[in-house]
Amino acid sequence: MLIRADSNTRANLYWFNFSTANFKPNQVYKFTIWNFGRSLDKFYKGGMNVMVRKGDEARKSGLCKNVSFEPTQICRANYMMGNQENYYKLSFEFEF
């Protein structure tokens, strides 16, 4: 999935929201979200996890497995600093 910047921010993406449908129960699915403009690695290495809500049942955070946050090979220009920076991606697994 490609995350799009919120028009009310300076493209510093810290949260995301999406929905899914038609998944088979008791099967693990891997999600990868691209286009984070800065590293959030300190949050995920510090124990932050992805919050998942299934229907009306609120799932507690920590149920996603194999959470990783890494730089990609895709770069963007940072005009303020006069250089290029990598975009980042978040990957995690969830069992429906």
C-alpha positions as CSV (number, residue, x, y, z in Angstrom):
1,M,0.0,0.0,0.0
2,L,1.2,3.5,-0.7
3,I,0.4,6.0,2.0
4,R,-0.5,9.5,0.9
5,A,0.4,12.6,3.0
6,D,-2.4,14.3,5.0
7,S,-3.0,17.7,3.4
8,N,-3.0,19.2,6.9
9,T,0.7,18.2,7.7
10,R,4.1,18.8,6.3
11,A,4.2,15.2,5.0
12,N,5.4,13.9,8.4
13,L,3.3,10.7,8.5
14,Y,2.9,9.0,11.9
15,W,-0.5,7.4,11.5
16,F,-2.5,5.6,8.9
17,N,-5.9,4.1,8.5
18,F,-7.2,1.6,5.9
19,S,-9.8,-1.2,5.7
20,T,-9.7,-4.7,4.2
21,A,-12.3,-7.2,3.1
22,N,-12.8,-10.8,2.1
23,F,-9.9,-12.4,4.1
24,K,-9.9,-16.0,5.1
25,P,-10.0,-16.7,8.8
26,N,-7.0,-18.1,10.6
27,Q,-4.6,-17.1,7.8
28,V,-1.7,-14.7,8.2
29,Y,-1.4,-11.8,5.8
30,K,1.5,-9.5,5.4
31,F,1.0,-5.8,4.9
32,T,3.7,-3.3,3.7
33,I,3.0,0.4,3.7
34,W,5.3,2.6,1.7
35,N,6.0,6.3,1.5
36,F,6.8,7.3,5.1
37,G,8.9,10.5,4.9
38,R,11.0,10.0,8.0
39,S,12.2,7.1,10.1
40,L,9.9,5.9,12.8
41,D,12.3,3.2,13.8
42,K,12.8,4.5,17.3
43,F,9.1,4.0,18.0
44,Y,8.9,0.5,16.6
45,K,12.1,-0.6,18.3
46,G,10.8,1.0,21.5
47,G,7.8,-1.3,21.5
48,M,5.2,0.6,19.6
49,N,3.0,-1.7,17.5
50,V,0.2,-1.5,14.9
51,M,-3.3,-1.2,16.3
52,V,-5.8,-3.3,14.5
53,R,-9.6,-3.2,14.8
54,K,-11.6,-6.0,13.4
55,G,-15.3,-5.1,12.9
56,D,-16.8,-3.8,16.1
57,E,-14.2,-5.7,18.1
58,A,-11.3,-3.4,19.1
59,R,-8.1,-5.5,19.0
60,K,-5.4,-4.5,21.4
61,S,-2.0,-3.3,20.0
62,G,0.7,-5.9,19.9
63,L,-1.3,-8.5,18.0
64,C,0.6,-7.7,14.8
65,K,3.7,-9.9,14.3
66,N,7.0,-9.3,12.6
67,V,6.8,-5.5,12.7
68,S,9.7,-3.9,10.8
69,F,10.4,-0.4,9.7
70,E,13.1,0.1,7.1
71,P,14.4,2.6,4.5
72,T,13.6,1.9,0.9
73,Q,15.7,2.6,-2.2
74,I,13.3,5.3,-3.3
75,C,14.5,8.8,-2.5
76,R,12.9,12.2,-2.3
77,A,14.5,15.6,-2.5
78,N,14.8,17.6,0.7
79,Y,14.8,21.1,-0.5
80,M,15.3,22.6,3.0
81,M,18.5,20.6,3.6
82,G,19.7,20.5,-0.1
83,N,20.0,16.7,-0.2
84,Q,18.0,13.5,-0.8
85,E,16.4,11.3,1.8
86,N,15.1,7.8,1.6
87,Y,11.4,7.0,2.0
88,Y,10.6,4.3,4.5
89,K,8.3,1.3,4.6
90,L,6.5,-0.4,7.5
91,S,5.8,-4.2,7.3
92,F,3.7,-6.3,9.6
93,E,1.7,-9.5,9.7
94,F,-1.8,-10.0,11.0
95,E,-4.0,-13.1,11.4
96,F,-7.6,-12.6,10.6
